[in-house]
């Protein structure tokens, strides 16, 4: 694993936080003034709090300094930045292909990125508040501490609000942004893997040797800027009896790579649907339902303590089939009704019950064994709600073009 890609060393400089935060405040003020002169009130509203917040923070922390002995460039933070750059370019190009105005498209991406980061971090803090005790820890997002679902939903809400104010069709822009979100998922989950966070449950002893190698996370050398050990190693030492002298964690499911692969598959699916799109929003809803289903399933393999859980504790062989039935019903009442071929439509209708039955058979405990009882994770609840919402919106959105045509004809 490579939690730190490179370490930038400085000759023991001590930079006052006052100067840095004043610079941030001035940049925010400049953004607000620029947006106001260009009559972009939404960006002005984004820049103004940044400017005021930076200047206020400069006064609050005017006596503190930042030691610049060395600055680590974390793999997660670097790949998160790469995902934003890829998203910026691809979203703009796809939106331009749909003849979407460039200015609102770029503004919507900027708002979605900022609000999405805030939502992702806020979701993490609410899920595990003990991990963010001080203001520095609260802002330490360069090595993880973001909830993908929180960022996804917050970014959607931010961009929708921005484009509603700009009086631009949000669904058209969202269809251009959905492939970028899938690509971002693919890239950032590789960063999670390199850092070692968001890992899965221990593998069985008869798991393939190559999978055990891929799913083993090391104890880092003492003095490593990323900490004393990978998150998996630390958790296994604390909770699973692993020796503190062990060179690596127990072999676990590399769920980060599972999600990266899912991101790649969803990217291909989103681009395929985009070519045959029949109504605005179809690409977004396809991505939303696809990611919801996969995320609900991959959470069964997750084991990191930070993911959080909520709701009543249920037997796994009951809760999981019920969740799959709900997602299958969502598929049946939404996208499945749009499939023109009878065979494909029947397969889509049967997918949910078949998956639920298979899950029940695989998860039921052995005779006289106690069932595994646990609540669903926060991401599983978010996946269920997202998938159901996407399916319920499918029919009304699909009928919109025909209704618009009828109104125009009349």
N, C-alpha and C positions, 0 to 999 in steps of 0.2 A: 504494500500500500504506500501511497505517496500523499500524506495529508498536506504537506507543504511543497509546492512546486519549486519555489526559489525563495531565498532569504536575502533581502536587500539590507546591507549593513551601512550604518552611518557612524561617523567618528564621535559617538557619545554626545550628540546634540540634545539640548533641552529646549523645546519650542513651547512658548506659553499658549495655553488653550484660548486665552483672550484673543490673540491675533488670528488663530485659525477660525474661531467662531465668528469674529467680526467679518472675516472674509466670506464665510458662508452666508452671513446676514446680508452683506452687500450684494452678493450674487443673487440672493432671493429678491432683494429690492430691485436690482437691475432687471430680473426676469419679470417682476410685476409691472415695472414701468414699460418695458418693451411690449408686454402683452396688452397693457392698457392703451398704448399709442397705436397698436395694431387692432384695437377693438376686439380683443380676445379676452372677455371678462373671466372665463373659466381659468385660463392660465394665470391671469392676474390674481385670482383667488388662491391658486396654488402657490404662486411666488410670494405673495404678501405674508402668509403665515411663516413661510420659510425664512423670510427676511427678519420679521419680528422675533421669531423663535431663536434665530441665530444670535441676534443682538442681545436679547434677554439672557440667553445662555452664556454669552461672553461676560456679562456683568456678574452672573452667579458664580461662574468658575474662573474668575479673573486671577485668582491666586494660585491656580493649579497649572502644572506644566506636563507636557508629553515628552517622555524620554524616547529619543530616536536612536537607540543603540542598534536595533535591527528591526526590520519590518518583514514579517513572513507573508508571502503571497500564498494563501491557502488554495488548495485544488478546488474546493467547493465554491469559494468566492470567485475564482478565476473562470470556472465553467459557467457559473451563474451570469457573469458579465458577458461571456461568449453567447449564451442563450439570448440575452437581451439584444445583442448586436445582430444575431441571425434573425430574431423576431422582427426587429426594426426594418431590415431590408426586405424580408420575405412578405411581411404584412403590407408594406408600402407598394411592392410590385404587384401583389395579387389584388389589392384595392384599386390600383391604377388600371389593371386589366378589366376591372368591373366599372371603370369610368367614375370611380369615387373621387371626390375632390382631395387633392394632396394635403392641403392645410388641415382640414378636419381629421383626416386619416392620421397624420403625424401627431396632432394634438391628442386624439383619442388613445393612441399607443402610449404617449408620454403619461397621460393621466392613469391609464390602466396599469402601467409599470409601477408608478409611485404608489397608487392606492393598493395595488396587489401586494407590494412588498410590506406595506403597513398592515394589511389584512393578514398576510401570512405570518408576520411576527406577532401580531396581536393574538392570533389563534394559538400560536405556540405558547405564549405567555399565559393565556387563559387555561390551556390544557395542562401546563406544568409550571405554575408560578414560582416554584422553588428554584428553577434554573435561572431566574432573572432577578436577583436581589438588588443590585445596584444599577445606576443609570448606565454605567459602562457595559455591564452584562446585558442590559436591555437592548443596547445598540449593537452588540457583538453578533452580527449576522454572517460574518465572513466564513465561519466554519459550521454553518448549519443553523438550527433553531428556527426553521420556517416550516409552516404547514402548507403543503401544496394546495389542498382543497380551499383553505382560507384565502390564499392568494388568488386562486382561480375565480372564486365567487366574488371577492372584493374587486378584482380587476374588471369583471363583467359589469358589476354595479357602477363602478367609476366611469367606465367608457360609455355605458348606456346613458348615464346622467349627462355627461359632457356632450354627447351627440344629440341628445334630446334638446339641450339648450341651444346647440348650433343648428337644430332643425334638419338633421341629416339622418338617413335610414340606418339605424344601428345594426339591424340584422344583416344587411349587406356587408357592412364593415366586419361584423363578427365572423361571417363566413370566410373572410380573408384572413382574419386573425387566428382562427381555429387551427389550421396547419402549423402556424408558428408556435402555438401553445404545445402541440404534440412534439414538435422538434425541441422546444425548450425542456419538456419533460424528459426526453431522451438524453439531452446533454447534461442537465443538472443532476440526474440520477447517477450518471457516471461519476460526477463530483462527489456525490454521497458515498459511492463505493470506495473511491480513493481515500476519503476521510475516514470511512468505517462506520458511519452513522446509519440509522434506519435499517438495521440488520434483521435477519430472520431467526427462526427457532433452530435449535441444534438439529443437525442431520442424523439420520439413523446410521448405525454401524455399517450397514450393507450399502450405503450410498456410494455412487461411483467415485473412484479416487480423484478424478479430475474435478468433480463438483466439490469434494472436500477441500481440495487445494484452493479452488476459487473462493470458497466460503470461509477461509481461515484468515483472521485479522490479527496482526502482530502486536506484541508489547513493544512500544517504541523505546528507543534508548533514553536513559536518564538525561534530563536537560533539553529534550526535544521541545521546541517552541509550541508545538501543538498539544502538549500535555504529557502525562506519564504513561499513557497507553491508549490504544484504540477504544472507542466506546464499547465494542463487543467484549474485548479483553477485560476492561474494568468491570463490566456488569457480571461477567462469568466469575471473576474473582470474588465479587461481593455476594453473589446469589447462588452460584452453582458449584462452589467448592473448588474452583480452579486454583492451583498453587500460584502465589504471587511471583514465583520464579519461572513460571511457564512462559516459554518464548512466544506463544500465540494463543488465541482464543480457541474454544471448541469449534469444530467445523459447523457452520450454520448455513441456512439457505441465503444465498446472495440476493435478497429481495430487491436491492437497489438495481441490480442488472436485470431482474425480471421486469421491473418497471421501465427501465431504459429500452428493453426490447418491445414492451407494450407501446411505449411512445413512438418507436419506429413504425410499428404496425398501424397504429392510429394515424400517423402521418400519411402513410400510403393510402389508408382507407379514406381519410379526409380529402386527399387529392383526387381519388377516384370518384367520390360522391360529388365533388365540385364540378367535375367534367359533365356529369349527368344531372346536375341540380335542377329541380323542378320548382323550387320556391325559395325565397330568401330565408335563411335560418336553417336550412337543411343540413349544411355542413356542421354548424355549431351543435345542433341537436344530435347528430350522429356521433360526434366526438364526445359530447356529454354523456350519452347513454353508454357508449363503448367504454369510456374511462370509468364510469360509475360501476359497471359490471366487473371490470378487471380489478379495480381498487377494492371492491367488496371482497373478492376472492383472495387477493394477495395479502390482505390484512390478516387472514387466517394463519399466514406463515410468519408475520412480523412478531418480533419479541423485544424490541427496544422499549425501555420503560417510559420514554418520553411521549409515546403516541397517545396515551390517555384512553379512558373508557367512560361510558355513561350509560345510564339506564339500568333496568333490572337484570340480575344474573340469571341466565337461562342455560339449559343444557345445550351444548353445541350442536348435537344432532337434531335439535328442534329449531334453534334460532337460525342456523345457516340455511336449511331448506326453506324456512319461511321467507327469509330474505331473497333467496333465489326465485321463489314463487312470485314475490312482489315484483322483482325485476322482469321476470318472464311475462307477467300480466301487463306490465308497462310496455314491453315489446309487442305484445299481441294487440293492444288497443291503439298503439301508435304506428311505428314503422312497418310492422307486419301487414297492416291493412293496405299499405301502399305498394306492396310487392305484387307485380302483375301475374307472375307465373304461379300456378296452383301448387306445384311441388315446393317451391321456395316459401310460399306463404304458409303451407302446412308445416314445413320444417320450423319456421319461426314461431308458430303457435305452440309446437310441441317442445321447443327448446327449454322453456322455463320448467314445466312439470318434469321433463326428463332429467334436467340438472338437479332439481330438488330431490327427486327420488334417488339419483346417484349419490348425492351428498349424504342423504340419510343412511344409505347402505354402507358407505365408507366410514361414516363417523359414529355409527352406533357402537356402544361399548361392548366388549366381550361379555359372555355370560358371567354373572355375579360380580362384574367390575363396576365401579362407580363411574357415572358419566362425568365428563368435563363440563363444569358449570362456570360460566364467566359472562360478563356483560359485553355487548358489542363495543367496538372502539368508536371514538368520535368520527373517524374517517369513514367507518362503515355506515353510520347513521347519515353522514353527509352524502355518501354514495347512493344510499337508498332514496333519499329525498331528491337528489339531483336527477337520478335516472327516472323516477316517477314524474317529476316536473317536466323533463324533456319529452317523455312519451305523451303526456297530457297536452303539451303545446304543439305536438306534431300535427294532429288533425286540423285544428283551427288555422295554423300557419299554411298548411298545404292548400286549404280552401281559399285563402286570401286572393291569390292571383285570379282565380275564376270569378270571384265576387267582384273584384275590381274591374275585370273585363265586362261583366254584366252591367255594372253601374255606368261604365263609360259608353257602352252600347245604347243604354236607355237614355 
